């Protein structure tokens, strides 16, 4: 079970804002020093899980950027339990897969991604772009995880916090990447006090409770309990 330093994480996000309109300074000022959090810095911190040449894209990005892109029918067949599909708009455009339509393996990867790579407070469904990422992982495409995290930090830091409905001095949004940012700054010699506990790890018991489709014999899939929201 990983812990994090809430003060460090709050200071990180407070000082990770763009310096001029549309331009991001890929570093943050914490405890009196600048610490980079660009894709190279995060990749090194994570142990360089994927090494790319300059200008090279991972297979996930290559496929996503192609004109024909991902095969949505293939995604539905791999990620959904038999007989289930994407939720669609009135125009029949695929938009998301509901948790109740996912296989156990898809739910496991969704929980992992929403906890560690693409933080979200909303975990009852997986939008199409994130379905593409799960599909890429399950089909063993290379994925530049560090770049995905940097992009998510940009998005997370740039969204104004919503106010808590009962306490106006509190944000109603979870902190993104708390253990990652705590560990990153610790690796640069910043003193940290990781006293805040993150939710329980994804164990067999967690999977059995939150990631197994609930279906009575002869009935349509039933809604599973939603797991605790990722930090």
Buried (B, 14 or more C-beta within 10 A) or exposed (E): EBBBBBBBBBBBBEBBEEEEEEEBBBBBBBBEEEBBBBBBBBBBBBEEEBEBEEEEBBBBBEBBEEEEEBEBEEBBEBBBBEEBBBBEEEEEEBEBBBBBBBBBBBBBBBBBBBBBBBBBEEBEBBBBEBBBBBBBBBBEBBBBBBBBBBEBBBEBBEEEEEEEEEEEEEEEBEBBBBBBBBBBBBEBEBEBEBEBEBBEEBEEEBBEEBBEBEEEEEEEBEEBEEBBBBB
